[in-house]
């Protein structure tokens, strides 16, 4: 799609839609009064925190980042410097703010002056701190995937609902106009009756063997492992001791996540559900095949194909063989949407050649179609973190609430289970159980290593 057409399409939609409130950067309106500041703490300081979560949130003067926690003391020191350097540069002062540092995030949750936390930790450390933050009365911005298992994802969603926590999932594709435009066009029948969704999602490469290493003195490795089994330390399993922008090794270890099916899968499944109108439910069956490494430290899936069937008659096919993005196919045409050349971090595993078009369709006139006032208009924002901050003040539901996040993550997790078992599974999205396979149901949770994990949270 040509840029001028895309911009025209975006402008037309904007002209006919009332935007929900969105906090704008301080460069637009100037600094807010101190009483309006939202005190935020950063939990986990790595590549996502530095290049995405903090980088985005620091744009907004309503937020004041006053604390950072990490189990790696070197990283927590870098986090402190990163935040303080920003405020010093912004104000022209050498001591604009003093950011407190913590080796244990739970100390942050005890502070009454902290309003909210951003959680940018490895996948196996998502649900527990989010639940504990909610119980402590803190609002949450949580990086995807929502959880490591279906069981802890459901626990998180229930706690957040009960406590009235504002939790925004880090599925920032919802802030990118092309994903909303594509979903609106599909939901309003511009490609006829939707019957198939094809999602392009790559796998991960295998890696070499890695020998045991001495645990760095700056790393609390036992707590870093958290609820997962105790295994020897090697740098390839954790994160680089030098540098913050490279993809860490834990992303490719099943002990801490599920690989690309959760790493990028939650983004695409979330966006696809937006267009399919299945945000609060899930598939009724899942079948998958995948290649897994036969040796080496990294053991997450490689190439794969997965087929999910939905009650509304839509079939969703996911594979690395498709271009990275989402293709909606209907009785009267198709729409393809991707991030284009956008990447959240410098090491995002996306081919710009394969994903160069942000929005495309079988007929260009589809993309020029105007969504009328009496048709379906989806939640529209400019910035994921800005929307979160706005909702902290208004107490409105953010664009990516926890229940929607849990449902998108659930698709990732049951797909991974089907990959491991290699057979078709029947899924009940209401009970969140497999209806025909007890072995699969046993994989909906994991044994947790005391004292870490959601099983040991005092409610």
TORKOL-4160 file (C-alpha; in steps of 0.2 Angstrom, whole numbers, padded with zeros to 4 digits, m for minus):
459
<pt num="1" X="0000" Y="0000" Z="0000"/>
<pt num="2" X="0007" Y="0017" Z="m0005"/>
<pt num="3" X="0011" Y="0029" Z="0010"/>
<pt num="4" X="0000" Y="0043" Z="0004"/>
<pt num="5" X="m0015" Y="0031" Z="0003"/>
<pt num="6" X="m0011" Y="0024" Z="0020"/>
<pt num="7" X="m0010" Y="0041" Z="0027"/>
<pt num="8" X="m0026" Y="0046" Z="0019"/>
<pt num="9" X="m0035" Y="0031" Z="0026"/>
<pt num="10" X="m0028" Y="0035" Z="0043"/>
<pt num="11" X="m0034" Y="0053" Z="0042"/>
<pt num="12" X="m0051" Y="0049" Z="0036"/>
<pt num="13" X="m0054" Y="0037" Z="0051"/>
<pt num="14" X="m0047" Y="0050" Z="0063"/>
<pt num="15" X="m0059" Y="0063" Z="0055"/>
<pt num="16" X="m0074" Y="0052" Z="0059"/>
<pt num="17" X="m0069" Y="0046" Z="0076"/>
<pt num="18" X="m0068" Y="0054" Z="0093"/>
<pt num="19" X="m0051" Y="0049" Z="0100"/>
<pt num="20" X="m0051" Y="0042" Z="0118"/>
<pt num="21" X="m0040" Y="0053" Z="0130"/>
<pt num="22" X="m0022" Y="0051" Z="0127"/>
<pt num="23" X="m0008" Y="0059" Z="0138"/>
<pt num="24" X="0004" Y="0068" Z="0127"/>
<pt num="25" X="0022" Y="0072" Z="0129"/>
<pt num="26" X="0028" Y="0086" Z="0140"/>
<pt num="27" X="0035" Y="0095" Z="0125"/>
<pt num="28" X="0017" Y="0099" Z="0120"/>
<pt num="29" X="0009" Y="0105" Z="0136"/>
<pt num="30" X="0024" Y="0108" Z="0148"/>
<pt num="31" X="0027" Y="0100" Z="0164"/>
<pt num="32" X="0012" Y="0095" Z="0175"/>
<pt num="33" X="0010" Y="0100" Z="0193"/>
<pt num="34" X="0019" Y="0089" Z="0205"/>
<pt num="35" X="0003" Y="0083" Z="0213"/>
<pt num="36" X="m0002" Y="0076" Z="0196"/>
<pt num="37" X="0013" Y="0065" Z="0194"/>
<pt num="38" X="0012" Y="0046" Z="0193"/>
<pt num="39" X="0026" Y="0038" Z="0203"/>
<pt num="40" X="0032" Y="0023" Z="0193"/>
<pt num="41" X="0045" Y="0009" Z="0197"/>
<pt num="42" X="0054" Y="m0001" Z="0184"/>
<pt num="43" X="0055" Y="m0020" Z="0188"/>
<pt num="44" X="0068" Y="m0028" Z="0177"/>
<pt num="45" X="0081" Y="m0018" Z="0167"/>
<pt num="46" X="0086" Y="m0026" Z="0150"/>
<pt num="47" X="0084" Y="m0022" Z="0132"/>
<pt num="48" X="0065" Y="m0021" Z="0132"/>
<pt num="49" X="0065" Y="m0009" Z="0147"/>
<pt num="50" X="0079" Y="0002" Z="0140"/>
<pt num="51" X="0074" Y="0003" Z="0122"/>
<pt num="52" X="0055" Y="0001" Z="0124"/>
<pt num="53" X="0046" Y="0002" Z="0140"/>
<pt num="54" X="0057" Y="0016" Z="0149"/>
<pt num="55" X="0060" Y="0025" Z="0132"/>
<pt num="56" X="0041" Y="0026" Z="0129"/>
<pt num="57" X="0036" Y="0031" Z="0146"/>
<pt num="58" X="0049" Y="0044" Z="0149"/>
<pt num="59" X="0041" Y="0054" Z="0135"/>
<pt num="60" X="0027" Y="0058" Z="0146"/>
<pt num="61" X="0029" Y="0071" Z="0159"/>
<pt num="62" X="0014" Y="0064" Z="0170"/>
<pt num="63" X="0025" Y="0049" Z="0174"/>
<pt num="64" X="0040" Y="0050" Z="0186"/>
<pt num="65" X="0051" Y="0035" Z="0187"/>
<pt num="66" X="0058" Y="0035" Z="0204"/>
<pt num="67" X="0064" Y="0017" Z="0207"/>
<pt num="68" X="0072" Y="0002" Z="0198"/>
<pt num="69" X="0074" Y="m0016" Z="0203"/>
<pt num="70" X="0084" Y="m0030" Z="0195"/>
<pt num="71" X="0092" Y="m0046" Z="0201"/>
<pt num="72" X="0108" Y="m0041" Z="0192"/>
<pt num="73" X="0116" Y="m0027" Z="0202"/>
<pt num="74" X="0126" Y="m0021" Z="0186"/>
<pt num="75" X="0109" Y="m0020" Z="0177"/>
<pt num="76" X="0100" Y="m0011" Z="0191"/>
<pt num="77" X="0115" Y="0002" Z="0192"/>
<pt num="78" X="0113" Y="0005" Z="0173"/>
<pt num="79" X="0095" Y="0007" Z="0175"/>
<pt num="80" X="0097" Y="0020" Z="0188"/>
<pt num="81" X="0110" Y="0029" Z="0177"/>
<pt num="82" X="0099" Y="0028" Z="0162"/>
<pt num="83" X="0084" Y="0036" Z="0171"/>
<pt num="84" X="0093" Y="0049" Z="0180"/>
<pt num="85" X="0103" Y="0054" Z="0164"/>
<pt num="86" X="0086" Y="0057" Z="0155"/>
<pt num="87" X="0079" Y="0068" Z="0169"/>
<pt num="88" X="0096" Y="0078" Z="0170"/>
<pt num="89" X="0096" Y="0081" Z="0151"/>
<pt num="90" X="0078" Y="0086" Z="0152"/>
<pt num="91" X="0080" Y="0098" Z="0166"/>
<pt num="92" X="0097" Y="0104" Z="0163"/>
<pt num="93" X="0102" Y="0099" Z="0181"/>
<pt num="94" X="0115" Y="0087" Z="0187"/>
<pt num="95" X="0104" Y="0080" Z="0201"/>
<pt num="96" X="0086" Y="0081" Z="0194"/>
<pt num="97" X="0080" Y="0065" Z="0203"/>
<pt num="98" X="0088" Y="0051" Z="0213"/>
<pt num="99" X="0082" Y="0034" Z="0208"/>
<pt num="100" X="0082" Y="0021" Z="0221"/>
<pt num="101" X="0088" Y="0004" Z="0217"/>
<pt num="102" X="0083" Y="m0013" Z="0223"/>
<pt num="103" X="0089" Y="m0031" Z="0221"/>
<pt num="104" X="0072" Y="m0037" Z="0226"/>
<pt num="105" X="0056" Y="m0030" Z="0217"/>
<pt num="106" X="0046" Y="m0034" Z="0233"/>
<pt num="107" X="0054" Y="m0020" Z="0242"/>
<pt num="108" X="0047" Y="m0008" Z="0229"/>
<pt num="109" X="0029" Y="m0015" Z="0232"/>
<pt num="110" X="0031" Y="m0010" Z="0250"/>
<pt num="111" X="0033" Y="0008" Z="0246"/>
<pt num="112" X="0017" Y="0018" Z="0248"/>
<pt num="113" X="0023" Y="0032" Z="0236"/>
<pt num="114" X="0024" Y="0020" Z="0221"/>
<pt num="115" X="0008" Y="0021" Z="0211"/>
<pt num="116" X="0012" Y="0009" Z="0197"/>
<pt num="117" X="0026" Y="m0003" Z="0191"/>
<pt num="118" X="0032" Y="m0008" Z="0174"/>
<pt num="119" X="0037" Y="m0026" Z="0173"/>
<pt num="120" X="0050" Y="m0030" Z="0159"/>
<pt num="121" X="0057" Y="m0046" Z="0166"/>
<pt num="122" X="0060" Y="m0064" Z="0158"/>
<pt num="123" X="0044" Y="m0073" Z="0154"/>
<pt num="124" X="0044" Y="m0084" Z="0169"/>
<pt num="125" X="0044" Y="m0069" Z="0180"/>
<pt num="126" X="0029" Y="m0060" Z="0173"/>
<pt num="127" X="0013" Y="m0067" Z="0182"/>
<pt num="128" X="0020" Y="m0067" Z="0200"/>
<pt num="129" X="0026" Y="m0049" Z="0202"/>
<pt num="130" X="0011" Y="m0043" Z="0192"/>
<pt num="131" X="m0001" Y="m0052" Z="0205"/>
<pt num="132" X="0009" Y="m0046" Z="0219"/>
<pt num="133" X="0009" Y="m0028" Z="0213"/>
<pt num="134" X="m0010" Y="m0029" Z="0211"/>
<pt num="135" X="m0012" Y="m0036" Z="0228"/>
<pt num="136" X="m0001" Y="m0022" Z="0235"/>
<pt num="137" X="m0012" Y="m0009" Z="0226"/>
<pt num="138" X="m0001" Y="m0005" Z="0212"/>
<pt num="139" X="m0006" Y="m0003" Z="0194"/>
<pt num="140" X="0004" Y="m0013" Z="0181"/>
<pt num="141" X="0011" Y="m0012" Z="0164"/>
<pt num="142" X="0016" Y="m0030" Z="0160"/>
<pt num="143" X="0027" Y="m0036" Z="0145"/>
<pt num="144" X="0020" Y="m0050" Z="0135"/>
<pt num="145" X="0018" Y="m0065" Z="0136"/>
<pt num="146" X="0005" Y="m0063" Z="0150"/>
<pt num="147" X="0011" Y="m0079" Z="0159"/>
<pt num="148" X="0021" Y="m0095" Z="0158"/>
<pt num="149" X="0005" Y="m0106" Z="0160"/>
<pt num="150" X="m0014" Y="m0105" Z="0158"/>
<pt num="151" X="m0016" Y="m0108" Z="0177"/>
<pt num="152" X="m0006" Y="m0093" Z="0182"/>
<pt num="153" X="m0013" Y="m0082" Z="0168"/>
<pt num="154" X="m0030" Y="m0086" Z="0174"/>
<pt num="155" X="m0025" Y="m0082" Z="0192"/>
<pt num="156" X="m0018" Y="m0065" Z="0187"/>
<pt num="157" X="m0033" Y="m0060" Z="0177"/>
<pt num="158" X="m0044" Y="m0065" Z="0192"/>
<pt num="159" X="m0034" Y="m0055" Z="0204"/>
<pt num="160" X="m0033" Y="m0040" Z="0193"/>
<pt num="161" X="m0052" Y="m0040" Z="0191"/>
<pt num="162" X="m0055" Y="m0042" Z="0209"/>
<pt num="163" X="m0043" Y="m0028" Z="0215"/>
<pt num="164" X="m0048" Y="m0016" Z="0201"/>
<pt num="165" X="m0030" Y="m0014" Z="0195"/>
<pt num="166" X="m0027" Y="m0005" Z="0179"/>
<pt num="167" X="m0016" Y="m0017" Z="0170"/>
<pt num="168" X="m0010" Y="m0014" Z="0152"/>
<pt num="169" X="m0002" Y="m0028" Z="0142"/>
<pt num="170" X="0013" Y="m0024" Z="0131"/>
<pt num="171" X="0004" Y="m0029" Z="0115"/>
<pt num="172" X="0009" Y="m0012" Z="0107"/>
<pt num="173" X="0003" Y="m0017" Z="0090"/>
<pt num="174" X="m0014" Y="m0011" Z="0095"/>
<pt num="175" X="m0007" Y="0007" Z="0095"/>
<pt num="176" X="m0001" Y="0005" Z="0077"/>
<pt num="177" X="m0015" Y="0012" Z="0066"/>
<pt num="178" X="m0013" Y="m0001" Z="0052"/>
<pt num="179" X="m0018" Y="m0016" Z="0064"/>
<pt num="180" X="m0034" Y="m0006" Z="0070"/>
<pt num="181" X="m0038" Y="m0001" Z="0052"/>
<pt num="182" X="m0037" Y="m0019" Z="0046"/>
<pt num="183" X="m0047" Y="m0026" Z="0061"/>
<pt num="184" X="m0061" Y="m0013" Z="0058"/>
<pt num="185" X="m0062" Y="m0016" Z="0040"/>
<pt num="186" X="m0063" Y="m0035" Z="0043"/>
<pt num="187" X="m0076" Y="m0033" Z="0057"/>
<pt num="188" X="m0087" Y="m0022" Z="0046"/>
<pt num="189" X="m0087" Y="m0034" Z="0032"/>
<pt num="190" X="m0076" Y="m0026" Z="0019"/>
<pt num="191" X="m0069" Y="m0043" Z="0014"/>
<pt num="192" X="m0086" Y="m0052" Z="0015"/>
<pt num="193" X="m0087" Y="m0066" Z="0027"/>
<pt num="194" X="m0071" Y="m0070" Z="0036"/>
<pt num="195" X="m0066" Y="m0088" Z="0035"/>
<pt num="196" X="m0047" Y="m0090" Z="0036"/>
<pt num="197" X="m0033" Y="m0080" Z="0045"/>
<pt num="198" X="m0015" Y="m0084" Z="0041"/>
<pt num="199" X="m0002" Y="m0078" Z="0053"/>
<pt num="200" X="0017" Y="m0078" Z="0049"/>
<pt num="201" X="0028" Y="m0081" Z="0064"/>
<pt num="202" X="0046" Y="m0088" Z="0063"/>
<pt num="203" X="0054" Y="m0101" Z="0074"/>
<pt num="204" X="0070" Y="m0099" Z="0084"/>
<pt num="205" X="0087" Y="m0107" Z="0079"/>
<pt num="206" X="0095" Y="m0121" Z="0089"/>
<pt num="207" X="0111" Y="m0117" Z="0099"/>
<pt num="208" X="0127" Y="m0125" Z="0104"/>
<pt num="209" X="0130" Y="m0134" Z="0120"/>
<pt num="210" X="0136" Y="m0123" Z="0135"/>
<pt num="211" X="0147" Y="m0128" Z="0149"/>
<pt num="212" X="0144" Y="m0123" Z="0167"/>
<pt num="213" X="0151" Y="m0106" Z="0173"/>
<pt num="214" X="0153" Y="m0098" Z="0189"/>
<pt num="215" X="0138" Y="m0087" Z="0194"/>
<pt num="216" X="0143" Y="m0069" Z="0193"/>
<pt num="217" X="0144" Y="m0061" Z="0210"/>
<pt num="218" X="0132" Y="m0047" Z="0204"/>
<pt num="219" X="0118" Y="m0059" Z="0200"/>
<pt num="220" X="0105" Y="m0067" Z="0212"/>
<pt num="221" X="0104" Y="m0083" Z="0201"/>
<pt num="222" X="0093" Y="m0093" Z="0213"/>
<pt num="223" X="0080" Y="m0080" Z="0212"/>
<pt num="224" X="0082" Y="m0077" Z="0194"/>
<pt num="225" X="0078" Y="m0095" Z="0191"/>
<pt num="226" X="0063" Y="m0092" Z="0201"/>
<pt num="227" X="0049" Y="m0105" Z="0201"/>
<pt num="228" X="0058" Y="m0115" Z="0187"/>
<pt num="229" X="0070" Y="m0130" Z="0191"/>
<pt num="230" X="0087" Y="m0127" Z="0198"/>
<pt num="231" X="0100" Y="m0129" Z="0183"/>
<pt num="232" X="0118" Y="m0124" Z="0182"/>
<pt num="233" X="0123" Y="m0106" Z="0177"/>
<pt num="234" X="0130" Y="m0102" Z="0160"/>
<pt num="235" X="0129" Y="m0085" Z="0152"/>
<pt num="236" X="0120" Y="m0092" Z="0136"/>
<pt num="237" X="0105" Y="m0097" Z="0147"/>
<pt num="238" X="0103" Y="m0081" Z="0156"/>
<pt num="239" X="0108" Y="m0064" Z="0148"/>
<pt num="240" X="0124" Y="m0056" Z="0142"/>
<pt num="241" X="0135" Y="m0049" Z="0156"/>
<pt num="242" X="0141" Y="m0035" Z="0144"/>
<pt num="243" X="0128" Y="m0026" Z="0134"/>
<pt num="244" X="0109" Y="m0024" Z="0135"/>
<pt num="245" X="0103" Y="m0024" Z="0117"/>
<pt num="246" X="0107" Y="m0042" Z="0111"/>
<pt num="247" X="0093" Y="m0056" Z="0113"/>
<pt num="248" X="0096" Y="m0065" Z="0129"/>
<pt num="249" X="0098" Y="m0084" Z="0130"/>
<pt num="250" X="0083" Y="m0087" Z="0141"/>
<pt num="251" X="0071" Y="m0083" Z="0126"/>
<pt num="252" X="0077" Y="m0099" Z="0118"/>
<pt num="253" X="0075" Y="m0110" Z="0134"/>
<pt num="254" X="0058" Y="m0119" Z="0137"/>
<pt num="255" X="0062" Y="m0118" Z="0155"/>
<pt num="256" X="0058" Y="m0100" Z="0155"/>
<pt num="257" X="0046" Y="m0098" Z="0140"/>
<pt num="258" X="0040" Y="m0106" Z="0124"/>
<pt num="259" X="0050" Y="m0098" Z="0111"/>
<pt num="260" X="0043" Y="m0087" Z="0097"/>
<pt num="261" X="0025" Y="m0094" Z="0099"/>
<pt num="262" X="0024" Y="m0083" Z="0115"/>
<pt num="263" X="0038" Y="m0071" Z="0111"/>
<pt num="264" X="0029" Y="m0064" Z="0095"/>
<pt num="265" X="0014" Y="m0075" Z="0095"/>
<pt num="266" X="0005" Y="m0065" Z="0108"/>
<pt num="267" X="0006" Y="m0049" Z="0098"/>
<pt num="268" X="m0001" Y="m0058" Z="0082"/>
<pt num="269" X="m0014" Y="m0068" Z="0091"/>
<pt num="270" X="m0020" Y="m0053" Z="0100"/>
<pt num="271" X="m0021" Y="m0043" Z="0084"/>
<pt num="272" X="m0029" Y="m0057" Z="0075"/>
<pt num="273" X="m0042" Y="m0059" Z="0088"/>
<pt num="274" X="m0046" Y="m0040" Z="0086"/>
<pt num="275" X="m0051" Y="m0043" Z="0068"/>
<pt num="276" X="m0060" Y="m0060" Z="0072"/>
<pt num="277" X="m0070" Y="m0053" Z="0086"/>
<pt num="278" X="m0063" Y="m0067" Z="0098"/>
<pt num="279" X="m0054" Y="m0056" Z="0111"/>
<pt num="280" X="m0063" Y="m0064" Z="0126"/>
<pt num="281" X="m0064" Y="m0082" Z="0120"/>
<pt num="282" X="m0052" Y="m0094" Z="0111"/>
<pt num="283" X="m0051" Y="m0108" Z="0098"/>
<pt num="284" X="m0061" Y="m0124" Z="0101"/>
<pt num="285" X="m0047" Y="m0135" Z="0093"/>
<pt num="286" X="m0029" Y="m0134" Z="0090"/>
<pt num="287" X="m0017" Y="m0145" Z="0080"/>
<pt num="288" X="0001" Y="m0142" Z="0078"/>
<pt num="289" X="0018" Y="m0149" Z="0072"/>
<pt num="290" X="0035" Y="m0142" Z="0076"/>
<pt num="291" X="0053" Y="m0146" Z="0074"/>
<pt num="292" X="0063" Y="m0145" Z="0091"/>
<pt num="293" X="0082" Y="m0146" Z="0093"/>
<pt num="294" X="0089" Y="m0163" Z="0096"/>
<pt num="295" X="0104" Y="m0156" Z="0105"/>
<pt num="296" X="0111" Y="m0139" Z="0112"/>
<pt num="297" X="0106" Y="m0128" Z="0126"/>
<pt num="298" X="0092" Y="m0119" Z="0117"/>
<pt num="299" X="0077" Y="m0130" Z="0115"/>
<pt num="300" X="0062" Y="m0120" Z="0110"/>
<pt num="301" X="0053" Y="m0124" Z="0094"/>
<pt num="302" X="0060" Y="m0120" Z="0076"/>
<pt num="303" X="0049" Y="m0121" Z="0061"/>
<pt num="304" X="0031" Y="m0126" Z="0064"/>
<pt num="305" X="0013" Y="m0125" Z="0058"/>
<pt num="306" X="m0003" Y="m0124" Z="0069"/>
<pt num="307" X="m0021" Y="m0124" Z="0064"/>
<pt num="308" X="m0034" Y="m0117" Z="0076"/>
<pt num="309" X="m0053" Y="m0119" Z="0073"/>
<pt num="310" X="m0065" Y="m0106" Z="0081"/>
<pt num="311" X="m0084" Y="m0108" Z="0085"/>
<pt num="312" X="m0088" Y="m0094" Z="0073"/>
<pt num="313" X="m0081" Y="m0104" Z="0058"/>
<pt num="314" X="m0065" Y="m0096" Z="0056"/>
<pt num="315" X="m0049" Y="m0106" Z="0054"/>
<pt num="316" X="m0032" Y="m0098" Z="0059"/>
<pt num="317" X="m0016" Y="m0105" Z="0052"/>
<pt num="318" X="0000" Y="m0100" Z="0059"/>
<pt num="319" X="0017" Y="m0104" Z="0052"/>
<pt num="320" X="0034" Y="m0097" Z="0048"/>
<pt num="321" X="0031" Y="m0101" Z="0030"/>
<pt num="322" X="0020" Y="m0086" Z="0029"/>
<pt num="323" X="0026" Y="m0067" Z="0028"/>
<pt num="324" X="0027" Y="m0060" Z="0046"/>
<pt num="325" X="0010" Y="m0053" Z="0049"/>
<pt num="326" X="m0008" Y="m0057" Z="0048"/>
<pt num="327" X="m0018" Y="m0060" Z="0033"/>
<pt num="328" X="m0037" Y="m0060" Z="0034"/>
<pt num="329" X="m0046" Y="m0070" Z="0020"/>
<pt num="330" X="m0065" Y="m0067" Z="0017"/>
<pt num="331" X="m0077" Y="m0072" Z="0004"/>
<pt num="332" X="m0074" Y="m0056" Z="m0005"/>
<pt num="333" X="m0056" Y="m0053" Z="m0003"/>
<pt num="334" X="m0041" Y="m0052" Z="0009"/>
<pt num="335" X="m0032" Y="m0039" Z="0019"/>
<pt num="336" X="m0014" Y="m0041" Z="0025"/>
<pt num="337" X="m0006" Y="m0031" Z="0040"/>
<pt num="338" X="0011" Y="m0031" Z="0047"/>
<pt num="339" X="0022" Y="m0019" Z="0057"/>
<pt num="340" X="0031" Y="m0014" Z="0041"/>
<pt num="341" X="0048" Y="m0009" Z="0045"/>
<pt num="342" X="0045" Y="m0005" Z="0064"/>
<pt num="343" X="0054" Y="m0015" Z="0077"/>
<pt num="344" X="0053" Y="m0013" Z="0096"/>
<pt num="345" X="0071" Y="m0017" Z="0099"/>
<pt num="346" X="0086" Y="m0018" Z="0087"/>
<pt num="347" X="0086" Y="m0037" Z="0089"/>
<pt num="348" X="0068" Y="m0040" Z="0084"/>
<pt num="349" X="0068" Y="m0056" Z="0073"/>
<pt num="350" X="0059" Y="m0049" Z="0058"/>
<pt num="351" X="0064" Y="m0048" Z="0040"/>
<pt num="352" X="0060" Y="m0031" Z="0033"/>
<pt num="353" X="0060" Y="m0038" Z="0015"/>
<pt num="354" X="0046" Y="m0050" Z="0020"/>
<pt num="355" X="0036" Y="m0037" Z="0030"/>
<pt num="356" X="0039" Y="m0021" Z="0020"/>
<pt num="357" X="0020" Y="m0017" Z="0018"/>
<pt num="358" X="0011" Y="m0012" Z="0033"/>
<pt num="359" X="m0006" Y="m0014" Z="0025"/>
<pt num="360" X="m0011" Y="m0022" Z="0009"/>
<pt num="361" X="m0027" Y="m0029" Z="0001"/>
<pt num="362" X="m0033" Y="m0039" Z="m0013"/>
<pt num="363" X="m0042" Y="m0023" Z="m0020"/>
<pt num="364" X="m0035" Y="m0006" Z="m0015"/>
<pt num="365" X="m0052" Y="0001" Z="m0014"/>
<pt num="366" X="m0055" Y="m0010" Z="0002"/>
<pt num="367" X="m0042" Y="0001" Z="0011"/>
<pt num="368" X="m0050" Y="0017" Z="0005"/>
<pt num="369" X="m0067" Y="0012" Z="0013"/>
<pt num="370" X="m0073" Y="0024" Z="0026"/>
<pt num="371" X="m0080" Y="0016" Z="0042"/>
<pt num="372" X="m0097" Y="0025" Z="0045"/>
<pt num="373" X="m0103" Y="0032" Z="0061"/>
<pt num="374" X="m0115" Y="0018" Z="0064"/>
<pt num="375" X="m0102" Y="0004" Z="0060"/>
<pt num="376" X="m0090" Y="m0004" Z="0072"/>
<pt num="377" X="m0076" Y="0008" Z="0078"/>
<pt num="378" X="m0062" Y="0000" Z="0088"/>
<pt num="379" X="m0052" Y="0007" Z="0103"/>
<pt num="380" X="m0040" Y="0020" Z="0096"/>
<pt num="381" X="m0025" Y="0027" Z="0104"/>
<pt num="382" X="m0008" Y="0034" Z="0099"/>
<pt num="383" X="0004" Y="0026" Z="0111"/>
<pt num="384" X="0002" Y="0011" Z="0122"/>
<pt num="385" X="0011" Y="0018" Z="0137"/>
<pt num="386" X="0003" Y="0034" Z="0135"/>
<pt num="387" X="m0014" Y="0026" Z="0135"/>
<pt num="388" X="m0009" Y="0016" Z="0151"/>
<pt num="389" X="m0004" Y="0032" Z="0160"/>
<pt num="390" X="m0020" Y="0040" Z="0155"/>
<pt num="391" X="m0030" Y="0026" Z="0162"/>
<pt num="392" X="m0021" Y="0026" Z="0178"/>
<pt num="393" X="m0029" Y="0044" Z="0180"/>
<pt num="394" X="m0046" Y="0041" Z="0173"/>
<pt num="395" X="m0048" Y="0023" Z="0179"/>
<pt num="396" X="m0054" Y="0018" Z="0162"/>
<pt num="397" X="m0050" Y="0001" Z="0154"/>
<pt num="398" X="m0034" Y="0002" Z="0144"/>
<pt num="399" X="m0033" Y="m0004" Z="0126"/>
<pt num="400" X="m0025" Y="m0021" Z="0131"/>
<pt num="401" X="m0032" Y="m0026" Z="0147"/>
<pt num="402" X="m0027" Y="m0042" Z="0156"/>
<pt num="403" X="m0042" Y="m0053" Z="0151"/>
<pt num="404" X="m0038" Y="m0050" Z="0133"/>
<pt num="405" X="m0020" Y="m0052" Z="0136"/>
<pt num="406" X="m0023" Y="m0069" Z="0145"/>
<pt num="407" X="m0034" Y="m0075" Z="0131"/>
<pt num="408" X="m0021" Y="m0071" Z="0117"/>
<pt num="409" X="m0007" Y="m0079" Z="0128"/>
<pt num="410" X="m0018" Y="m0094" Z="0130"/>
<pt num="411" X="m0018" Y="m0097" Z="0111"/>
<pt num="412" X="0001" Y="m0097" Z="0112"/>
<pt num="413" X="0002" Y="m0109" Z="0126"/>
<pt num="414" X="m0011" Y="m0122" Z="0120"/>
<pt num="415" X="m0002" Y="m0121" Z="0103"/>
<pt num="416" X="0014" Y="m0125" Z="0112"/>
<pt num="417" X="0006" Y="m0140" Z="0121"/>
<pt num="418" X="m0001" Y="m0146" Z="0104"/>
<pt num="419" X="0017" Y="m0144" Z="0097"/>
<pt num="420" X="0024" Y="m0155" Z="0111"/>
<pt num="421" X="0011" Y="m0168" Z="0110"/>
<pt num="422" X="0009" Y="m0168" Z="0091"/>
<pt num="423" X="m0009" Y="m0171" Z="0090"/>
<pt num="424" X="m0026" Y="m0162" Z="0088"/>
<pt num="425" X="m0033" Y="m0156" Z="0104"/>
<pt num="426" X="m0051" Y="m0150" Z="0108"/>
<pt num="427" X="m0051" Y="m0135" Z="0119"/>
<pt num="428" X="m0065" Y="m0127" Z="0129"/>
<pt num="429" X="m0062" Y="m0108" Z="0131"/>
<pt num="430" X="m0075" Y="m0107" Z="0144"/>
<pt num="431" X="m0068" Y="m0119" Z="0156"/>
<pt num="432" X="m0050" Y="m0117" Z="0149"/>
<pt num="433" X="m0048" Y="m0136" Z="0149"/>
<pt num="434" X="m0044" Y="m0148" Z="0135"/>
<pt num="435" X="m0060" Y="m0159" Z="0133"/>
<pt num="436" X="m0051" Y="m0175" Z="0126"/>
<pt num="437" X="m0034" Y="m0176" Z="0133"/>
<pt num="438" X="m0029" Y="m0177" Z="0151"/>
<pt num="439" X="m0010" Y="m0177" Z="0147"/>
<pt num="440" X="m0013" Y="m0160" Z="0139"/>
<pt num="441" X="m0023" Y="m0154" Z="0154"/>
<pt num="442" X="m0008" Y="m0158" Z="0165"/>
<pt num="443" X="0002" Y="m0146" Z="0155"/>
<pt num="444" X="m0009" Y="m0131" Z="0159"/>
<pt num="445" X="0002" Y="m0128" Z="0175"/>
<pt num="446" X="0019" Y="m0132" Z="0180"/>
<pt num="447" X="0027" Y="m0138" Z="0197"/>
<pt num="448" X="0034" Y="m0123" Z="0205"/>
<pt num="449" X="0051" Y="m0122" Z="0215"/>
<pt num="450" X="0048" Y="m0116" Z="0233"/>
<pt num="451" X="0048" Y="m0102" Z="0238"/>
<pt num="452" X="0045" Y="m0094" Z="0221"/>
<pt num="453" X="0030" Y="m0095" Z="0210"/>
<pt num="454" X="0011" Y="m0090" Z="0210"/>
<pt num="455" X="0007" Y="m0106" Z="0221"/>
<pt num="456" X="0016" Y="m0098" Z="0236"/>
<pt num="457" X="0008" Y="m0080" Z="0235"/>
<pt num="458" X="m0001" Y="m0076" Z="0251"/>
<pt num="459" X="m0018" Y="m0070" Z="0245"/>
